[in-house]
Amino acid sequence: MEIQALHPKYVTNAKGEKTEVILPIDEFYELVEDLEDLAVVAQRKDEKIIPLIQVEKELGL
């Protein structure tokens, strides 16, 4: 999701400083999904890479 695709609303304090963000629920869930995907990528960054041709051979394709 790109930042431009978000539709945030801001909550401000008495000084006018932004203190909280309100997002439409679908945008929130999409951001959570993106974060989960990034966590999986980070966990797997050291895994061995198997070339597609090798996977296809092993699957009999």
N, C-alpha and C positions, 0 to 999 in steps of 0.2 A: 504494500500500500504506500502510495506517495503522500507526503505531507500535504500537498495541495488538495488531495482527495478528502481530507478531514474537514469536518464542520464543527470545530470546537466553540464552546461558549465558556466565558471566563467568569469566575467569581473573584471579586476584589475585596480588599479590606478597606478600612476607613481612610487609608492614605491613597487609595486607588491602585495599590499594588496587586498584581495577579497572584492569587493564593491557591486556586483550584481550577480544574478544567472539567467541563461536562461535555461528553461526547454522545452522539446517538449510539444506542446499544449495538447495532450491527457493526459500526466502525470500531467500537471497543473490542468486540469479539474477534474481528479481523486482526486487530493489533495484537491481541493475545495469541492468536494462531501464528502470526508472524514471529513472535517472540519464542514460542514453542519450537517452531521450525529452526530458528537460529540456535537454540539450545541443543537440538539434535545435531546440527552441523558441527557445533563446537565439540560435542562429545565424540564425534566420529572423525575428527580432523586427522587423527593419526592412523586410521584404518588403512589397510592395504587396498590399493586400487586394482581392480580386475578389469582387463580390457573387455569390451563388449563382445568381441569375436570369441573370446575364451568362454564367456558365459553362454553364448549361443551354442557353442560346441558341447558344453557340458549339459545343456538342456536338450540337445539333439535337434536344434533348429537349423 
